[in-house]
Each structure stands twice: as C-alpha cells, then as structure tokens.
Amino acid sequence: MVFEHYIYKSQKKLRCGYTTGTCAALAAKAATMKLLGGETAERISIMTPKGIPVETEVVDLAWEEDFAQCAVRKDSGDDPDVTNGMLVYARVSRIGGRAIEIDGGTGVGRVTRRGLDQPVGAAAINRVPRQMIAHEVEELRGQYGYEGGIRVVISVPGGEETARKTFNPRLGIEGGISILGTSGIVEPMSEQALTESIRLELSRLKAEGSSAAVIAPGNYGEEYLRKKLAGLEPVTVKCSNFIGETLDHAVVLGFEKLLLVGHIGKFIKLAGGIMNTHSRIADARLELMTVHAVLAGADSGTVRELMNCATTDEGLEILERQGIMEQTMNSLMAKIGFHIRQRVGEQVWIEAIMFSNERGVLGVTDGADKLAKTLLEAML
C-alpha cells in the first residue's frame, strides 16, 4: 500500500511522499512500542507537522531486553529524491534520568561547520525531525507509564555513499545524509529543499565570518570562477535557478557584498527582472537581447534574425556580425544592475559579471571589477 496524497503541478497529478524525518519518527515510534509495551507493529502511523497522516510498513524488527530496533522505507512519491527507497532505522534503548536523547548512527552525517541547523559535532538530524521523534516517544512513555530516559539512534545504511550526491559535503556535513523535513511531507518537484540548502550554505559562510559571497547559478559559473577569479571558490555559493531567493536569503543573513557570476543563457533574464531563471517560469532571452540590440541601433532585419534564433550564442554571432555586441551588452548589464540592486536594497554592494563559454566576459556592471578585486584581496 503506497502513501496516497497528491498535488497538481505543471498540469500533472503527482504523488507526494514523506521525508526522512517522518521515517525516523515512524521507526522510533514502532521501536518504542516494542521496547516499552512489548507490542509488535506491522504497520505504524503518525501525524506530520503539515497535518497529513502517514502510515507505512514496519520492517526488520529486532529486540532484546534493553533495546528495540526497526526500520521504515523512505517513499519520495513522484519526487526524484536520491534517498527514495532507503531504509531509515531507529534503535531505542532505556537510559538513566528522564531525558529523550536523539543521535545519529551509521549513514547519518555529522555537522562539521558552524551556521547549520544543528551545532558542530551533532548528528545532522534537523530540529523538526527531532521534535517529531521526541513527541512520539514522549507520548508512548506516558502511555506505558515509563518514567526513565530513552535514547534514540537513527541510522541509514548506505547513507554515506548517497550523501555524496547531495549538498552535504559542500555544507560541511560529513559521513552521511541529513534527516530533514519541516512539513514531514515531500512535494514532488519541490523547490523548498534546494532553496533551504542554499540558505544553509550562506548561513555557514556568515557563521565563518564572511560578509561577502559570490553567487553562481551552476557549473558554468563555477568553472569560469576557477579559471578567471581563482581564489574566490571558498565564498562561492551555487544558486541554481533561484537567484532572487538567494539574494533574499543573503540580505536577511546580513551579507554586505555580493558578486553574481553567470552564463548569458540564464543571466540575460535578469535584465527583465526575472529572478527565477528556470525555463518553465519565463524564457525571454531572445526578446531581451533583441530589445537591447534595438537600443544599440539594430535595424529591422537584425531584429528579425535575433527573434528567429534558438540560442543566445546564435544571437551573439548576429550582434558581433552587425558590430553592436558591446553596446548591446552594456545596455543589458545596466538593466541587470538596476534589477539586482532593486532586489537587495541600498545596504548591499552588489555587482554582476556575465559571460559565454566561447567569448568569455560579455559584460559587467559598473562596479564589478572593483568588487571582484576587493574580494580577491580579502581572501589573501
């Protein structure tokens, strides 16, 4: 029996799943029932923070007098989550005192850098999953009349290998995956998990004393930085398509200097104030290039050529042939500068560099070279 909860996105019906945090709470509940009450649960259910109940099968139950352990299989629904199908184990044991202790075992990462959800040295089991686990254990402790302490250890076999496919190594979480989730439910194609990872990376930088960050949408930007601005990698954050939300997070966290570096295929959209550069949100690349080419003196024939292009690289060839490349790029960068400054406000020094793989730097905002030099000097 699969978890049956659906949402609609992009005209598709998509099945939701549940988070690793929900799996940990489910497993902890089933193991506690066995340890304190001697009850063997074949299926287990909890209410998630989102108010949606989740029920699933309990697997691999084992127990002795002083502990009980079992697992729940992660179900990500229609979301392409790398943790889908993994077993999340909870081992529950009695301890002295009254505390409910929660820790991570094999396959659960450890925090090695400041600024994340948990302190350095703690298991990467985030705040809400910890609350969910503690809530289920506390309820059962009362139900069975047990007044002692409980220790819960969450493990995920294969978690260390899977974590290499996530943001964890970059964030400073080593040795495994994180136990995550604020709602308890995984919504397919959710942007929340990715933007939260971006926020955490910015938070880590800030906690390590940096008031400046370089923001690059993807691999092209990182490659450019390695070649042209070597030395800025330690303060570089990949933002994928979420430029606007990344800027918002940076402002809230108190960053004072931000340098955006990106390929024209995404960055040209900023000239139209498009801060989520995914093609399903908006794709005005050639329209923006054409408008600024007109401002640079393009004739009607050039306009038609540009509007018939399939890629920005093709458009650049036309601009170069017509001798209006520099003027068009200057016009675009002026507008990009306007929109990014509007987004962050006057308290942040923000600049942008736009490039193409074949032509290198295409344009910069007025203070970009000065800001890049300032950041490089600060890294020495």
N, C-alpha and C positions, 0 to 999 in steps of 0.2 A: 504494500500500500504506500503510495507516494504522497508527499505533502501537497495538498490541493489548495493553493491560493494563487490568484492570477492578477496581473496588471496588463494594461494595454500601452504599448509604446510603438511609435512609427507604424501605426495601423496593424500591429501584430499582437496576438494574445500570447503572453509569456508567463510561464510558471515561476513563481518565487521559490526560493529555498530558505535555509536558515544558516545562521552564522556559526563560526567555530565557538563563539561564546555561548550560544544556545546549546550546541553539542556538549560543551563542558558542563553546563548546568544540568542538562538531562542525565548525563552519565553520573554526575555527582549525586543527583537525587536517587537514582536507581541503586548505586553502591551504598549510599547511606541507609536506604530502606533495608538492604540485606544485612548490613553491619549491625544496626540498632534494633531492627524489628524482625529480622530473620525472613523477610518477605522477598520472594523471587519474582521480579517483574519481567515479563517477556516484552512488554511494551511500556513506555513511560511518556508522560506528557507534562508540559509546563506552560505557563502564560508568559509570552515575551513582553518586553517593555513597550512594544508597539500595540499591545492589546490583542495580538493574534495568537491563539493557542497552537502549539506544535506537539504532535505525538509521533513517536517513532519506535523502532525495534531496539531492544537492548541485546547486545552481542557480547560473547566472550566473558561471561560472568565467572568470577573465581573468588573464593573467600576462605579465610581461616578464622580462628577465634578473634584475632586482633586486627583484621583488615578485611575489606571487600573491594573488588575491582571489577569494572566492566567498561564497555565502550559503546559509542553511538557513531554511526556512519554519517559523515558530512554530506549534505544534499544541497547543492547550489542552484537547483532548479535549472532554468534556461540560461543562467549566467555563466560565462566561460571562466570560472574560477579555478585556479591551479590546485586548490585544496579539495575540490569536489571528489567524493568517494573515499577520502581518508578517514581512518578510524581515530576518534578522539577518546582517550581513556581517562577515567578518574579512579584514583586509588584513595580510598577513605580509611582512616585509622583513628583510633582513640588516642588522645594525649592528655597530659595533666592540665589543670587550670580550666578556664571557661572559654578560651579563645577559639575562633574558627580560623585556622591558618590555611592559606592558599598559596601553592607554589607550583613551579613547572618542573617537569621531568624531561625525559628523552624527547627530542624533537620540538621542544618549546624553547624559543630563543631567550637570551638574556640581554638586558639593556646595558650597553657599554658607554653611552654618551648622554650627557645632560639634555634636558629640553623635551624629552618624550613623555608619554602618558604615565610611565612608572619611573621610579628613581633608578640610578645606576646600580647594577647588581641584582635588581629584581627580575623575576620572570616576566616575560613580555605578555602578561595577561592583563588586559586593559581594565580600566575602572568599572565599566558597566558589566562586563562578564564576571568580574569579582563580586559585584553586588548581586548578580543573578545566582551565582553559586552559593554565596553566603545565605541568601534568602531561602533557597530550597533546603539547605542543611539546617538552618535555624528552625524552620517550620517542623521538620521531622524530629529534631531534637526535642522540641516541645511536645510533639505528638506521642513520642515514645517515652517521655519522662526521663530523658538522659540529661544529666547536669554537667558532664565533663566536657573537655575540649575535643575538637575534631581537626584533623589535618587532612587536607585535600590536595593531592598532587595530580596535575593534568599532564598527560603525555600524548604525543602524536608520532607513532612510528613512521619513519620516512620524512619527518618534518625538516630535518637539517638539509636534506637534498632539495626538497621542494622550496625552501626559503631562498635558495639561490636564484629562483625565478621571480622573486618578489623585490620590493623596495628595501627589505630588511637589512641586507649588508650595507647598503648606502646610508641607511638611517642610523646604523650603529647598533643593530640588534643581531647578535651572533648565536649560532648553534641551533637555529630552528625557526619555525613560523611564529607569528603572534596569534594570540587568542583575542579575537576582535568582535566588534559589533556594538552599536549604540541602540539599535531598534530590535535586535535579535533576528531580523528577517533580511534575507538577501533579495534585493530587487534586481532583476536582470538588466544588464546594460547600465547599472547604476554608476553615476559619476561621483557619488559620495566617498567611496573608498579611495579613489585616486586623489581627489582634492584633499582628503584628510591626510594622505601620505605626503602630499606637497606641503601642507601646513606643518606637519611634524618635522619635515626636513628644514623648513625655515625656522621653526622653533628651536631645533638643535643648533643651527648656526648662531642664532641670537644668544642662546644659553652659553655658547662657547666664546662669546664676546664680540661677535661680528655685528656691525651696524650697517653692513653693505652686503649685497648679493648680486650675482649675475644670474639672469633668468634666461634659459634657452628652451624652446619648445621640444626639441628632440635630438636625435643622434647627429643630424647635420650641424646643429648649433654647437654641440659638444666637440665635434671633430674640428670645426672652424676655430674654436677657442684653443684647442690643443696646438693647432698649427700657428695661429696668429697672436693669441693672447695667453701663451703658456705661463702658468703661474696662478691663474685665476680659478683653476679647477676646484680647489678646496671650498670656494664660496659660490660654486655654481649649483643651481637647482633646476632640474628638468620639470617643465610645467605642462608638457603635452599640449593639448588644445586650450587649456584653461588659463589663458593669460590674465583675463580680468579677475578671476577668483584668486589667482596667485598674487596679483598686485594688492587686492583687498586684504589678504592674509598678512602680507608684508607690512602694510600700513598699520594694521591692528597690533602687530608684534613690535612696532617701533623702529623699523628699518629707516635709515636716513638716506641711503644711496642705493639706487637700483639701475643696473645696466641690462637692457634687453638685447639679445643677440639672436637673430633668426634668419632663416631662408626666406626668400621672397614669396615662395609658394604659400606660406602661412602669414608672414608679416605684412604683406601688402593689404591684407584685410583690416589691419589696424587703422589704415588711412580712412576707412569708412566707419570707424568706431566699433568694429566687430571684434569683441573681446573673447569670444569662444570661436576658435578657428576651424572647428570640425565642419566638413562639407555639408553635413545634414542640417547644420544651423544656418549657414549662409555661405554662398560662393559667389562673391562679387569681384574676383581677382581681375578679370579682363575688363570689366566695367570700370573699375577704379583706375586701372592702368590707362584705359582709353580717355577717361575724363582728364587725367593729369597730363596725358600727351596732348590733348586739345589745348590745355592751358600753356603748354610748352610750344604751341604753334603747329600741331599736326593738321594736315589737310583732310578733306573728306575721304579720299582714297585710303589714307593711312588709318583713319578711324574704322573703315570697313574691314581692312586687313586685321586690325587688332581685335575687333569683335568676332572675327571668324577663327581666332586662334584657339587651340585646345589647351595650351600650357603657357605659363608665364615666360618660360625660356624662349618659346617661339615668339612671344611678344617682344622680348628683349632684342631678339635679332632684328625685328622690324624697326624698333626705336633706334638701334645702332645704325642700321642702313639709312634711316632718314636723318641722322645727325641730331637727334633730340633726346638721346639717352640721358645725359647729365641733367638737363633741365627738367625732364620728367621725374627723375629720381629725387631731385632737390624738392620738387613740389610735393611728391609723395611723402618724403621724410618730414617736411614741415607739418603736414596734416597728421602724420603719425605722432609727432612730438606733441601737437595740440591735444590729441585724444588721450594719450597716456598721462599727460600732466593733469588733464581734467579728472582722470580716474583717481590719481593718488593725492591730489591737492598740493598746495604750495610748500608743505613741510618736508617733502621728499625731493631730493635731486634725482631725477630720472632721465635717462637718455636711451637711445636705441641705435643699433647697427644692423643693417640689412644687407645680405649677400646672396650670391648664387654660386653654385658649385663650380661653374665654368669661368665666371668672370670675377669672382672674389667680391670685395666690398662694392656694393651698388650705391649706397647712400648712408649718411649718418645724420642724426640730429645735431643741432648746433654745438652742444657741449659734450658730445660722445667721446671724442678723442681725449679731451681733458679729464673726463671722468675715468676712462679706461687707464690713463696714465696714473691718476690718483690711486686707483685701486691696486694697480701693479706695484706702486711704490710702497703702499701699506702692507703688501704681502712679503716684502723683502725683510 
